[in-house]
């Protein structure tokens, strides 16, 4: 994908792509609500990006995702599997609270390259702190 390429979906979700200058990583940023009505578009966009790049890594920033249903989570898994078959590692980054919750409940953190989280006092599931090795 070319730097700055924007793939507009419906009015409530958007995917923006940019490529690292050295071409090693493509960054996708998803914003909006991911639900049954938009999941297939997101899956197809990410899968198409994975098939059309020379980079080996597709990093998907989901910090701007405000809602994620189970169908959309399945679409992200499908896009991840398509990427893997194309030799591309698709990972999720900076999950918003709804995304983090869905991933933790389903046990998919490892699949998406996310560290395990621990429930904090508010139950938001912030990532667990690194172990102190001293």
C-alpha positions as CSV (number, residue, x, y, z in Angstrom):
1,X,0.0,0.0,0.0
2,X,1.2,3.5,-0.7
3,X,1.8,5.8,2.2
4,X,-1.3,7.8,3.1
5,X,-3.7,5.5,1.2
6,X,-7.1,5.7,2.8
7,X,-9.7,3.1,2.2
8,X,-13.0,4.6,3.2
9,X,-15.7,2.3,4.4
10,X,-19.1,3.3,5.6
11,X,-19.4,6.5,7.5
12,X,-18.7,4.7,10.8
13,X,-15.4,2.9,10.0
14,X,-12.2,3.7,8.1
15,X,-8.9,2.0,7.4
16,X,-5.8,4.1,6.8
17,X,-2.6,2.6,5.5
18,X,1.0,3.8,5.6
19,X,4.3,2.1,4.9
20,X,7.5,2.5,6.8
21,X,10.1,4.3,4.6
22,X,12.2,1.1,4.4
23,X,9.2,-0.9,3.3
24,X,9.5,-3.4,6.2
25,X,6.2,-2.7,7.9
26,X,2.8,-1.6,6.7
27,X,0.7,0.1,9.3
28,X,-3.1,0.0,9.1
29,X,-5.2,2.1,11.4
30,X,-8.8,1.2,11.9
31,X,-11.3,3.7,13.5
32,X,-14.9,3.4,14.2
33,X,-17.4,0.6,15.0
34,X,-16.6,-2.9,13.7
35,X,-19.8,-5.0,13.5
36,X,-21.7,-7.4,11.3
37,X,-22.4,-4.6,8.7
38,X,-18.7,-3.7,8.3
39,X,-16.7,-6.8,9.2
40,X,-16.5,-8.2,5.7
41,X,-15.2,-4.9,4.3
42,X,-12.5,-4.7,7.0
43,X,-11.5,-8.3,6.4
44,X,-11.3,-7.8,2.7
45,X,-9.3,-4.6,3.0
46,X,-6.8,-6.1,5.4
47,X,-6.5,-9.4,3.5
48,X,-6.1,-7.5,0.2
49,X,-3.4,-5.3,1.8
50,X,-1.5,-8.4,3.1
51,X,-1.6,-10.0,-0.4
52,X,-0.5,-6.8,-2.1
53,X,2.5,-5.8,-0.1
54,X,6.2,-6.9,-0.1
55,X,6.5,-6.1,3.6
56,X,6.5,-9.1,6.0
57,X,4.6,-7.3,8.7
58,X,1.1,-5.7,8.8
59,X,0.6,-3.9,12.1
60,X,-3.0,-3.0,12.7
61,X,-3.7,-0.1,15.2
62,X,-7.1,-0.7,16.8
63,X,-6.9,2.0,19.4
64,X,-9.7,3.9,17.6
65,X,-12.1,1.0,17.4
66,X,-15.1,1.9,19.6
67,X,-17.1,-1.3,19.2
68,X,-16.2,-4.8,18.2
69,X,-18.7,-7.7,17.9
70,X,-18.0,-11.4,17.5
71,X,-18.5,-11.4,13.8
72,X,-16.0,-8.6,13.3
73,X,-13.5,-10.4,15.6
74,X,-13.9,-13.4,13.4
75,X,-13.2,-11.2,10.4
76,X,-10.0,-10.0,12.0
77,X,-9.0,-13.7,12.6
78,X,-9.8,-14.4,8.9
79,X,-7.6,-11.5,7.7
80,X,-4.8,-12.7,10.0
81,X,-5.0,-16.2,8.5
82,X,-5.0,-14.8,4.9
83,X,-2.0,-12.7,5.8
84,X,-0.2,-15.7,7.2
85,X,-0.8,-17.7,4.0
86,X,0.7,-14.8,2.1
87,X,3.8,-14.8,4.3
88,X,2.8,-11.7,6.2
89,X,2.5,-11.4,10.0
90,X,-0.6,-9.5,11.0
91,X,-0.6,-8.2,14.5
92,X,-2.9,-5.9,16.4
93,X,-1.5,-2.9,18.3
94,X,-2.8,-0.6,20.9
95,X,-6.2,-2.3,21.4
96,X,-9.0,0.0,22.7
97,X,-10.9,-1.4,25.8
98,X,-13.7,-3.0,23.7
99,X,-11.1,-4.7,21.5
100,X,-8.9,-5.8,24.4
101,X,-12.0,-7.3,26.2
102,X,-13.1,-9.3,23.2
103,X,-9.6,-10.6,22.6
104,X,-9.1,-11.5,26.3
105,X,-12.5,-13.2,26.6
106,X,-11.8,-15.4,23.5
107,X,-8.2,-16.1,24.4
108,X,-6.9,-14.7,21.1
109,X,-4.2,-12.3,22.5
110,X,-1.4,-14.7,21.4
111,X,-2.9,-15.1,17.9
112,X,-2.7,-11.3,17.4
113,X,0.7,-10.8,19.0
114,X,-0.6,-9.1,22.1
115,X,0.8,-9.5,25.6
116,X,-1.5,-11.1,28.1
117,X,-3.3,-8.6,30.3
118,X,-4.4,-8.5,33.8
119,X,-7.5,-7.0,35.2
120,X,-6.8,-3.9,37.1
121,X,-9.0,-2.4,39.8
122,X,-11.4,-1.0,37.2
123,X,-11.4,-4.2,35.2
124,X,-10.1,-2.6,32.0
125,X,-7.5,-5.3,31.4
126,X,-4.4,-3.1,31.1
127,X,-1.3,-5.1,30.0
128,X,0.5,-6.8,32.8
129,X,3.8,-5.1,33.8
130,X,7.0,-6.7,32.8
131,X,8.7,-8.9,35.3
132,X,11.5,-7.4,37.4
133,X,14.6,-9.5,36.7
134,X,16.8,-7.7,39.2
